[in-house]
Amino acid sequence: MKTRLSLGLCGLLALAACRSIAGTAGFELDRGPSSRDDLGPVIARIANANSAAVPAVAVVLPPSPAQGFSVFELPSGRRLSQVSARIDTRPIIVGDVILSHVQGMVVAWSLDGTERWRAGDDGLSLNAAARDGDHIAITLGGNGLSTHQGALLVVDASSGHRVSERRIAHALGQPAMAGNDLFVPWDGQNVSVFDVDSDQEIARVRSRDVMALCVREGSAVYLGGRGLYRLSPAAAENGLTPPPEASDADAGAASTPRPTSATRWALPRADLPGNTPFSIDPYTTVRSGMNARERVRALWRPDPARPDVAMTDGKFYSLFYRALFGMDATTGAIQWGYLHTADIVSAEVVRGGVVFVDEQGNIAMVDQATGARRWGTSLNAAAQQVVLQLPMEFTAGSTGADANPTSAVERLLAVAGDSDTRLMPAQLFAVKGLAESTSADATRALVAIVTHPSNTQDLRAAAGEALTHRTSGGYAITEALSARYDYLRQPIVPPSGLLARALASSHEQSGVAALVAHLNDPATRAADVADIAAALRDLGDPAALPALQEFLRLYHADFGEVTPPGGGDAIDERADENSGTFLQALGAVAEAIARIGGNAQLASIDDAISDQRTPRDLRATLAGARSGHSTAGTAGTPSTGGGGSSEPSSMVVGVGALAQSQIDEAFAPVRPRLLECLRSATSRPAQVRIQFRYDTDGRITHPSIGRAEFQQCMGEIVTGVQLPTSTAGTEIGTFYLQVIP
Amino acid sequence: MRLFAIGLALGVALGASTAFAQEHPPTPSTTEPTGLPAPWDTDDPAELMRLFDRAVVRNQPGQIPMVSTVLLRGVPPNVAASGLEAIQRSGRAEGSEAVLRFLSHRRPTLRRYAVAAAWAIHTPAMVRAIESSLGDPSAAVREHAARALGEIGDAHSVTALWQALEHDVDRTLRPEGSELAHRAAVSIARRGTPEDITRLLTFMQRASFTAMSEALQAALARTDVPDPIKVNVINAVGNLATPDARTFLTDFARTAPRSPLGRQATETASHIQQ
């Protein structure tokens, strides 16, 4: 009996010894997800697990060809140590230990730079690590989700003694530890929970959502990949599945935000600059050295003090090289932008803001609410790559704070107006931020972007498009319209058409006089004349009528050639604009007259229509503009007249041109195909103007695309569009393809 | 600064972006057109051009205003050119309304005709309007305006011409320089004060000699410019010490060989190697 007991005891001890070194089975594919009851104890332990304070440090890798790294204490910036090892992976900081990979070994250093231990890497890369207390969990592999090869080590933090070790045919992501519980995501769908002491897999989470990372923050553990779940009873109840609104088709779209619920948080907007993913891929090792993925990132940090899954300060952030944006974590609304003087190589969220380090070794913190700098100092060390470890309640003092903080609008404008061409996505994003603000100052900022000649066409188009939706700050638009072309003083033609549309949107009556001045300015492009006339029409101020009528009178017969002063060959300087664009402009002028004026003003349109010198196609255009506003007969009778040197168009006369809404409706089904044509464009405009001719049967011919590079692709699509029938004869139509919504 | 004829009964104020607009804003007003009396109510371009000719020949009151009225009703460009030419030939201020409106017409050619007509009318308002044309989008119009101001400009015009010269003198890759700078320099030399001529000499190093020589000739030809200033001109040319400078001085000396200035020019030229 005694012998059997002894043998049994020895066997148990031996088994325990084996388990602690070789590990028991885990990661079995046939193991199903744990029930809520199974997860309950795990969740309860998380809430009660002690959370050790972590030292605030920065590990700075110098620019090549220098090797190794330096460790700095924060916020003092005091250098703690310098290590000259030839590391090849981005260092990982776990408490007071720094891990990296050197020539086939995982190496651990103390913060003072002394090497603590080394461990073989089994031929795999160091991918990620987590720590609680005396244990460090390390995942090896790091070749991406599709490479099912990895190793999971649990080691003693001080000695490196291996507590457990597993070599498995799975891809391993970012683990987390809470007490003795170790959470390991693998193969993109699973999270295994291990008890470190027993080395048993004690629970399993499986999700249709992506499982790539586990994050321990205080008394909570979060899981996720494209969205974040808090491991909680509610989440366990739902089984960590995405809300029903998310479609399977979105599964492959990394930039498509999935709906947020109380148990799940995802990026609330998909248009972050640089198509920023939810996180840096946790299944792929980040190498040491400059890494663009670290300079174009979404930044977020869950707050365990807030219920369910919520972000610290209710914010998340987007980093794009030198630009940083703060946004509402629920709505995605852009609240501020910050433009730094150098590339930001690393950033971490803390309560109250974002701490970042730039490539010159300057470290700073910006406020979560305003983006104003609250603190700043220098590490006096150039940085190619930086790893930060910061507690949630990091306090930095106020040294280096902005002495004269600017407003959120001014900061967004600074981002938008920067001359660094790499920052174009951030500049466009800043314009969106201004567009989302309803303040008059934001309108002024958009006007500044539109009218600044050094800004790119795409940026100005985006700002211009945003201006057309403004409802406040119209005075800024009027102010901008006060500038007119002058070769000596103002050699850049202001975007009067765009400003006109914006003025009309904001119903700013004070701009009527300025619009009239641009109407009569010979430097105003024909296309802008149409926009100006439309704006005057929409503003409806009778004060504009005399100028509109005079404009129509002056140009209704201005077609043909003229001999220059002193002799020479006759020339027609207006042949190009008269071929279509200006006719539409005159039509817009007539429409404005008809809309604003009464019968007396309609007479001026009638005079132009009945004038034998008015080209027939213009007569049709004028009649169409007039026809909706008077029952006093119709004009546009075909005429054989029109003597002199002007040659009336041979186009068939007709009335009843299609309304713009009819054209827009006909083009709506082909809009996605038209947008496809922009896919290979080096720069995407805010809108593309498409002009064409159409006949009574609604057939389209002669497409003319505003950007020549799109002519071939879009032209074919445009000619296939079927417009409604009309009595127009042959008309010229325009469709504006809005690219930026 | 180019002033744009607004043609509004309201007299809409122009943008405050330029000093010239603030000082002299021509605001031609166009009243609602009434029916034209015969034979002016014709649409026949040829007939209209004959009427314009007759208006000039007869030179009777009321004729040129009819020309102006016809133009403002809108006519084909060749008819407009004919009408503006008639106003120019008449030189009558009654044509000002149409001239002011056509100074901001969309056709550069018609704006040139309008500048010529304004030149012929040369009232102070026309002079101001021509000054605005120095900022025209068309180089030909700008050059024509600069030329006109050399004939009818005043002190205010000279200020505008300086702006044009300063702007253009360094902004061209043409070896002969910018046409606007050339004409502005000549007009300054013709209308400016002795101080203006002295200031012109400071451009000798910046502008091409081809552009400056006509201006310097104009300065030397003026009878109201004191001789010491002309001596400075001669010396400044001599300092260039180029074959073109030598030719300039020699040609000038030939016009007044026995005068002190002529002898000065001869001596200065002699120091320039051939």
HADDOCK unambig.tbl for C-alpha pairs under 7 A between the chains (distance, minus, plus):
assign (segid A and resid 482 and name CA) (segid B and resid 15 and name CA) 4.71 0.50 0.50
assign (segid A and resid 482 and name CA) (segid B and resid 16 and name CA) 6.92 0.50 0.50
assign (segid A and resid 483 and name CA) (segid B and resid 15 and name CA) 6.40 0.50 0.50
assign (segid A and resid 483 and name CA) (segid B and resid 17 and name CA) 6.04 0.50 0.50
assign (segid A and resid 486 and name CA) (segid B and resid 1 and name CA) 5.73 0.50 0.50
assign (segid A and resid 486 and name CA) (segid B and resid 2 and name CA) 6.02 0.50 0.50
assign (segid A and resid 486 and name CA) (segid B and resid 135 and name CA) 4.73 0.50 0.50
assign (segid A and resid 486 and name CA) (segid B and resid 136 and name CA) 6.39 0.50 0.50
assign (segid A and resid 487 and name CA) (segid B and resid 135 and name CA) 4.34 0.50 0.50
assign (segid A and resid 487 and name CA) (segid B and resid 136 and name CA) 6.01 0.50 0.50
assign (segid A and resid 487 and name CA) (segid B and resid 137 and name CA) 6.07 0.50 0.50
assign (segid A and resid 488 and name CA) (segid B and resid 135 and name CA) 5.38 0.50 0.50
assign (segid A and resid 488 and name CA) (segid B and resid 164 and name CA) 6.61 0.50 0.50
assign (segid A and resid 488 and name CA) (segid B and resid 167 and name CA) 6.41 0.50 0.50
assign (segid A and resid 489 and name CA) (segid B and resid 1 and name CA) 6.90 0.50 0.50
assign (segid A and resid 513 and name CA) (segid B and resid 12 and name CA) 6.25 0.50 0.50
assign (segid A and resid 517 and name CA) (segid B and resid 6 and name CA) 6.34 0.50 0.50
assign (segid A and resid 517 and name CA) (segid B and resid 14 and name CA) 6.89 0.50 0.50
assign (segid A and resid 520 and name CA) (segid B and resid 4 and name CA) 6.93 0.50 0.50
assign (segid A and resid 520 and name CA) (segid B and resid 6 and name CA) 6.58 0.50 0.50
assign (segid A and resid 520 and name CA) (segid B and resid 104 and name CA) 6.98 0.50 0.50
assign (segid A and resid 521 and name CA) (segid B and resid 4 and name CA) 6.42 0.50 0.50
assign (segid A and resid 521 and name CA) (segid B and resid 104 and name CA) 6.33 0.50 0.50
assign (segid A and resid 522 and name CA) (segid B and resid 104 and name CA) 5.82 0.50 0.50
assign (segid A and resid 522 and name CA) (segid B and resid 105 and name CA) 5.94 0.50 0.50
assign (segid A and resid 522 and name CA) (segid B and resid 106 and name CA) 4.48 0.50 0.50
assign (segid A and resid 523 and name CA) (segid B and resid 137 and name CA) 6.39 0.50 0.50
assign (segid A and resid 546 and name CA) (segid B and resid 8 and name CA) 5.98 0.50 0.50
assign (segid A and resid 547 and name CA) (segid B and resid 7 and name CA) 6.61 0.50 0.50
assign (segid A and resid 547 and name CA) (segid B and resid 8 and name CA) 5.86 0.50 0.50
assign (segid A and resid 553 and name CA) (segid B and resid 73 and name CA) 5.40 0.50 0.50
assign (segid A and resid 553 and name CA) (segid B and resid 74 and name CA) 5.09 0.50 0.50
assign (segid A and resid 554 and name CA) (segid B and resid 72 and name CA) 6.09 0.50 0.50
assign (segid A and resid 554 and name CA) (segid B and resid 73 and name CA) 6.00 0.50 0.50
assign (segid A and resid 554 and name CA) (segid B and resid 74 and name CA) 4.07 0.50 0.50
assign (segid A and resid 555 and name CA) (segid B and resid 74 and name CA) 6.07 0.50 0.50
assign (segid A and resid 556 and name CA) (segid B and resid 74 and name CA) 6.64 0.50 0.50
assign (segid A and resid 557 and name CA) (segid B and resid 74 and name CA) 6.02 0.50 0.50
assign (segid A and resid 557 and name CA) (segid B and resid 75 and name CA) 5.33 0.50 0.50
assign (segid A and resid 557 and name CA) (segid B and resid 76 and name CA) 5.15 0.50 0.50
assign (segid A and resid 558 and name CA) (segid B and resid 75 and name CA) 6.15 0.50 0.50
assign (segid A and resid 558 and name CA) (segid B and resid 76 and name CA) 4.62 0.50 0.50
assign (segid A and resid 558 and name CA) (segid B and resid 77 and name CA) 5.56 0.50 0.50
assign (segid A and resid 559 and name CA) (segid B and resid 76 and name CA) 5.88 0.50 0.50
assign (segid A and resid 559 and name CA) (segid B and resid 77 and name CA) 6.68 0.50 0.50
assign (segid A and resid 560 and name CA) (segid B and resid 76 and name CA) 6.91 0.50 0.50
assign (segid A and resid 560 and name CA) (segid B and resid 77 and name CA) 6.61 0.50 0.50
assign (segid A and resid 561 and name CA) (segid B and resid 77 and name CA) 6.64 0.50 0.50
assign (segid A and resid 561 and name CA) (segid B and resid 78 and name CA) 6.65 0.50 0.50
assign (segid A and resid 562 and name CA) (segid B and resid 77 and name CA) 5.74 0.50 0.50
assign (segid A and resid 562 and name CA) (segid B and resid 78 and name CA) 4.73 0.50 0.50
assign (segid A and resid 564 and name CA) (segid B and resid 109 and name CA) 5.82 0.50 0.50
assign (segid A and resid 565 and name CA) (segid B and resid 113 and name CA) 6.31 0.50 0.50
assign (segid A and resid 573 and name CA) (segid B and resid 107 and name CA) 6.47 0.50 0.50
assign (segid A and resid 574 and name CA) (segid B and resid 107 and name CA) 6.88 0.50 0.50
assign (segid A and resid 644 and name CA) (segid B and resid 45 and name CA) 5.67 0.50 0.50
assign (segid A and resid 646 and name CA) (segid B and resid 76 and name CA) 6.94 0.50 0.50
